Amino acid sequence: MTQVAVKPPTFVVFVNDRELMHFSYTRYLENQIRNAFGFRGTSLKFIIRERKSKEQ
């Protein structure tokens, strides 16, 4: 995962398969980031990006 923007704080999460990224895990990541970095009251945006296959 990497932060790509600041207004609003936007994070790109890199996964092998988008279908396996459950919304509850995204919510967990959001809560952990809020607690660690003090983003209380700020909207956070998450972009789930699937890894491209090596053949492409």
Summary of the structure (lengths in Angstrom):
residues: 56
radius of gyration: 12.6
end to end distance: 22.0
largest distance: 42.5
contacts: 112
relative contact order: 0.29
helix: 32%
strand: 32%
